Amino acid sequence: MWRKIPRYAGLLLLWTLFVFGLLETAGYLAFEKAGLQSFGRYGYPSGLIVPDTRLGWRYQPGYEGYFKGGLDYLQIPIQINSDGFRDAEFRPKDAARPRLVVVGDSVVFGSGVAAGERFGEKLQARAERAGWPIEVRNLGINHYTFKQYLALAEMDFAGLRPDALLIGFTLNDIEPWDPQPQPAENDAGGPALRDTLGRLVDRFERSWASRFLDEIAIRVKYAAMGVEEEAAYHTRWMASVTEYWQREENRRRLAAELDELLSLVADRGLAVAVVLLPEKNDLLEPERFAFPRQAVAAMLESRGVPLCDPYAAFAADDDISHLFLEHDSIHLTPRGHDLLAQTLFDCLRAGPLRTYASALAAPPDSRTARTGDAVGRSLGYAQ
């Protein structure tokens, strides 16, 4: 009997390779030759996220890979710098280029889009074209909440020494944060084995076979849904967020975290402002989902924190669905990021961010205003 085991193992291997070859061929013919449009959503690759004792989790410094999901996402690279953020390497600050640091979750990180298509990079490009040389640095990490933004502030924003802080506020930032780090990936063979396994998994996930299987699973899932069920599937997240905001104890906890952050950045002389990231269900059904956005605005207004809300610009778009990724109500397409960057630029140039700074009559080189719609002024924008 034992003598037959190698034979059976060999046959199993050959059968596995045969099936894999069939799936690989089917996937290649479907996507590459027949031009099948992928129906899949994006996902995060193995090895990207690692535990962190202070932040809970972060990105693996120096990581290079691609998004998971549909064919389009598999072609979008993810490159993490040596400090653990999806940005270029951080260099010493240039005195001639005021530095704006953006913190936030997966929307700021740019889930499902290339790094150069994010609103931060587009904002910097717009400013430079207008003769306003600023440097925008991205500290977005997926699933981060407000408490982790506070932790980043306590860590001096990775030593970037910014002139101003912009918080990319997503409506689920009100959710509590468990300070315990996420469980580590299997460490049985140490970091080297974990990295090797992660790369093998990533390589398989990028194969035609894996893409083909994922595509079938996703299409079967959505085909099994009725129209009403699919609509409910896409609004369930926002409904739970709205319910969470309606609880007073949750709003009190977030307000306390906000006050703590404002106190910390004030002590460091940083200007601070907020951009409220839009949500598709709120745009389509404001009578049902407007409460969280209104509560954020009221909380910030009561503390004198300047707010740039792109809601009106997004609601006025001819096709709101094109501003968000497929089967997604919060993550933006390149077109959505571009509209957000334009709105932010307008806020800084002549909108609520600059207006608030003008009302404070802060000098152009001020770094002491606690609320700085001072963002526009502290970045050196001409008056």
C-alpha positions in Angstrom: 0.0 0.0 0.0 2.7 2.5 1.0 4.4 1.9 -2.4 1.3 3.2 -4.2 1.3 6.5 -2.3 3.9 8.2 -4.6 2.0 7.0 -7.6 -1.3 8.4 -6.3 0.4 11.6 -5.3 1.8 11.9 -8.8 -1.6 11.2 -10.4 -3.2 13.8 -8.2 -0.6 16.4 -9.1 -1.0 15.7 -12.8 -4.8 16.0 -12.5 -4.4 19.3 -10.5 -2.1 20.7 -13.2 -4.5 19.5 -15.9 -7.5 21.3 -14.3 -5.4 24.4 -13.6 -4.4 24.4 -17.3 -8.0 24.2 -18.4 -9.0 27.0 -16.1 -6.0 29.1 -17.1 -6.9 28.6 -20.8 -10.6 29.4 -20.2 -9.7 32.6 -18.3 -7.2 33.7 -21.0 -9.8 33.2 -23.7 -12.6 34.8 -21.8 -10.7 38.0 -20.7 -8.0 38.4 -23.2 -9.6 37.2 -26.4 -13.3 37.5 -25.9 -13.0 40.8 -24.0 -15.1 39.8 -21.1 -15.6 42.7 -18.7 -14.8 41.9 -15.2 -17.6 42.0 -12.7 -15.4 41.7 -9.6 -14.6 44.1 -6.8 -11.1 45.0 -5.5 -9.4 43.3 -2.7 -6.2 43.6 -0.7 -3.3 41.3 -1.5 -1.6 38.9 0.9 1.3 40.3 2.8 0.2 44.0 2.6 -1.1 44.3 6.2 1.0 43.5 9.2 0.3 43.9 12.9 1.4 47.0 14.8 1.5 47.3 18.6 0.5 51.0 18.6 -1.8 51.4 15.6 -3.3 47.9 15.6 -2.2 47.3 12.0 -0.3 49.0 9.2 1.2 48.3 5.8 4.4 46.3 5.3 7.2 48.7 4.7 8.6 48.3 1.2 5.7 46.1 0.0 5.1 45.8 -3.7 2.1 44.1 -5.2 -1.3 44.6 -6.9 -4.9 44.7 -5.8 -6.9 41.6 -5.8 -10.3 41.3 -7.6 -11.4 41.8 -11.1 -9.1 42.1 -14.0 -8.9 45.9 -13.9 -7.8 45.9 -10.3 -5.2 43.2 -10.8 -3.3 45.7 -13.0 -3.2 48.4 -10.4 0.1 48.4 -8.4 0.4 49.0 -4.7 3.8 50.3 -3.6 4.4 51.0 0.1 7.3 53.2 1.2 9.8 52.4 3.9 7.7 54.2 6.5 4.7 51.9 5.7 2.5 54.2 3.7 1.3 54.2 0.0 3.3 57.2 -1.0 6.7 58.2 -2.3 9.6 58.0 0.1 9.4 60.7 2.7 12.2 63.2 2.4 13.3 66.2 4.5 10.9 69.0 4.3 11.5 71.7 1.6 11.1 75.1 3.2 9.7 76.5 -0.1 7.0 73.8 -0.3 4.5 73.9 2.7 3.5 70.3 3.6 -0.1 69.1 3.9 -0.6 65.7 5.5 -3.8 63.8 4.8 -5.0 61.1 7.2 -7.9 58.8 6.5 -9.0 55.3 5.8 -9.3 53.3 2.5 -10.7 56.2 0.5 -7.7 58.3 1.3 -5.4 55.3 0.7 -7.0 55.0 -2.7 -8.6 51.5 -2.8 -9.2 50.4 -6.3 -7.3 53.2 -8.0 -3.7 54.0 -8.9 -1.8 56.2 -6.5 -1.5 59.0 -9.0 -5.3 59.0 -9.4 -6.1 59.9 -5.7 -7.5 63.2 -4.7 -4.3 64.2 -2.8 -2.1 63.9 -5.8 -4.6 65.6 -8.0 -5.0 68.4 -5.4 -1.2 69.0 -5.4 -1.1 69.0 -9.2 -3.9 71.5 -9.4 -2.2 73.7 -6.9 1.1 73.6 -8.7 -0.6 74.5 -12.0 -2.0 77.6 -10.2 1.4 78.6 -9.1 0.9 77.3 -5.5 3.7 74.9 -4.8 2.5 72.6 -2.0 3.5 69.1 -1.0 0.6 66.6 -0.1 1.6 63.5 1.8 -0.8 60.5 2.1 -1.1 58.6 5.4 -4.3 56.7 4.6 -4.7 53.1 5.7 -7.7 51.0 5.1 -10.1 50.4 8.0 -8.6 53.1 10.2 -10.9 55.0 12.4 -10.7 58.3 14.2 -8.8 56.9 17.2 -6.0 55.8 14.9 -5.8 59.3 13.4 -5.1 60.4 16.9 -2.4 57.7 17.3 -0.8 59.0 14.1 -0.8 62.5 15.5 0.8 61.3 18.7 3.5 59.7 16.5 4.0 63.1 14.9 2.7 61.8 11.6 5.6 59.6 10.8 8.0 62.5 11.5 6.8 64.5 8.5 6.6 67.8 10.4 3.6 69.0 8.4 2.4 72.6 8.3 -1.3 71.5 8.1 -3.4 68.5 8.7 -6.4 67.5 6.5 -8.6 64.7 7.9 -10.4 62.7 5.3 -13.5 61.9 7.3 -15.5 58.8 6.3 -18.9 58.4 8.0 -18.0 55.1 9.6 -15.0 56.8 11.4 -17.4 57.0 14.4 -16.9 53.3 15.0 -14.8 52.3 18.0 -11.2 51.1 17.5 -9.9 48.0 19.2 -6.3 48.9 20.1 -5.2 45.3 20.1 -3.2 44.4 17.0 -4.7 42.2 14.3 -3.6 38.6 14.6 -0.4 38.0 12.7 -0.3 35.8 9.7 1.0 32.3 10.2 4.5 32.7 11.7 5.3 29.0 11.9 8.3 29.4 9.5 9.2 32.9 10.5 9.0 36.1 8.4 10.9 34.6 5.4 8.4 31.7 5.0 5.5 34.0 5.5 6.8 36.4 2.8 7.4 33.4 0.4 3.9 32.0 1.0 2.4 35.4 0.5 4.2 35.9 -2.8 3.0 32.4 -4.0 -0.6 33.2 -3.0 -0.3 36.6 -4.8 1.1 34.9 -7.9 -1.8 32.4 -7.9 -4.4 35.1 -7.4 -3.0 36.9 -10.5 -3.3 33.8 -12.7 -6.0 33.6 -15.3 -7.4 30.5 -13.5 -7.9 32.3 -10.3 -9.4 35.3 -12.0 -11.8 33.1 -13.9 -12.9 31.3 -10.8 -13.5 34.5 -8.9 -15.4 36.0 -11.8 -17.7 32.9 -11.9 -18.3 33.1 -8.1 -19.2 36.8 -8.2 -21.5 36.5 -11.2 -23.3 33.6 -9.6 -23.7 35.6 -6.4 -25.2 38.6 -8.1 -27.3 36.5 -10.5 -28.9 34.8 -7.4 -30.0 38.2 -6.0 -33.2 39.9 -7.0 -33.3 43.6 -7.8 -34.6 44.5 -4.3 -32.1 42.2 -2.6 -29.2 43.6 -4.5 -30.3 47.2 -3.6 -30.5 46.2 0.0 -27.1 44.6 -0.2 -25.6 47.9 -1.3 -27.4 50.1 1.3 -26.9 47.8 4.3 -23.6 49.3 5.2 -24.9 52.9 5.2 -28.0 51.9 7.2 -25.9 50.4 9.9 -23.6 53.5 10.0 -26.7 55.8 10.2 -28.0 53.7 13.1 -24.7 54.0 14.8 -24.7 57.8 14.5 -28.1 58.0 16.0 -26.9 56.7 19.4 -25.8 59.6 21.6 -23.1 57.6 23.4 -21.3 57.0 20.1 -21.4 60.7 19.2 -20.1 61.6 22.7 -17.2 59.2 22.3 -16.3 60.6 18.9 -16.5 64.2 20.2 -14.1 63.3 23.0 -11.6 61.8 20.5 -12.0 64.9 18.3 -11.3 67.2 21.2 -8.2 65.2 22.1 -6.9 65.5 18.6 -7.6 69.2 18.3 -5.8 69.8 21.6 -2.8 67.8 20.4 -2.4 69.5 17.1 -3.0 72.9 18.7 -0.1 72.3 21.0 2.0 71.6 17.9 0.9 74.7 16.1 -0.8 72.8 13.3 -3.7 74.0 11.2 -6.4 71.4 10.9 -9.4 71.0 8.6 -11.8 68.2 7.5 -13.0 67.0 4.2 -16.2 65.0 4.5 -15.9 62.1 2.1 -19.2 61.5 0.2 -21.3 58.3 0.3 -23.5 57.2 -2.6 -26.6 56.2 -0.7 -26.6 59.6 1.1 -26.4 61.3 -2.3 -29.3 59.2 -3.7 -31.5 59.1 -0.6 -30.7 62.1 1.6 -34.0 61.9 3.4 -33.0 58.5 4.7 -29.2 58.8 5.2 -28.4 62.5 5.8 -28.2 62.3 9.6 -24.5 61.2 9.9 -23.4 63.9 7.5 -25.4 66.6 9.3 -24.1 65.3 12.7 -20.5 65.6 11.5 -21.0 69.1 10.3 -22.7 70.2 13.5 -19.9 68.6 15.6 -17.2 70.4 13.7 -19.1 73.7 13.5 -19.5 73.8 17.3 -15.7 73.5 17.7 -14.8 76.0 14.9 -13.2 73.3 12.8 -13.4 74.2 9.1 -15.2 71.7 6.9 -15.1 71.2 3.1 -18.1 69.1 2.2 -18.2 68.1 -1.5 -21.8 66.8 -1.2 -23.3 69.5 -3.5 -20.7 68.9 -6.2 -21.2 65.2 -6.2 -25.0 65.4 -6.0 -25.0 67.8 -9.1 -23.0 65.3 -11.2 -24.9 63.9 -14.3 -24.1 60.3 -13.3 -23.4 59.7 -9.6 -22.7 56.0 -10.2 -19.6 56.9 -12.3 -18.1 58.6 -9.3 -17.9 55.4 -7.2 -16.4 52.0 -7.9 -18.6 49.2 -9.2 -20.7 47.6 -6.5 -19.4 50.2 -4.0 -21.0 53.2 -2.2 -17.9 54.8 -0.7 -14.7 54.2 -2.7 -14.2 56.6 -5.6 -13.3 56.1 -9.2 -10.6 58.3 -10.7 -13.4 60.6 -11.9 -14.7 60.8 -8.3 -11.2 61.5 -6.9 -10.8 64.3 -9.5 -14.1 65.9 -8.5 -13.1 65.7 -4.9 -9.7 67.3 -5.6 -11.4 70.1 -7.5 -13.9 70.7 -4.7 -11.0 70.8 -2.1 -9.0 73.2 -4.3 -12.1 75.5 -4.5 -12.6 75.3 -0.7 -8.9 76.3 -0.1 -8.9 79.0 -2.7 -12.2 80.8 -2.1 -14.5 78.5 -0.1 -15.1 77.7 3.5 -11.5 76.8 4.3 -10.1 80.2 3.3 -13.1 82.1 4.5 -12.7 80.9 8.0 -9.0 81.8 8.0 -9.8 85.3 6.7 -12.4 85.7 9.5 -9.7 84.8 12.1 -7.4 87.5 10.5 -4.4 85.1 11.0 -1.1 86.3 9.5 0.1 84.4 6.5 2.9 82.7 8.4 0.7 81.7 11.4 1.1 78.2 12.8 -0.7 78.8 16.0 -4.4 78.8 15.0 -6.1 75.8 16.4 -8.7 75.7 13.7 -7.1 76.7 10.7 -9.1 77.1 7.9 -5.8 78.3 8.4 -5.1 75.4 6.1 -5.2 77.7 3.1 -3.3 80.4 4.8 -0.7 78.3 6.5 0.1 76.6 3.2 1.0 80.0 1.8 -1.9 80.6 -0.5 -1.9 84.2 -1.7 -4.4 86.5 -0.1 
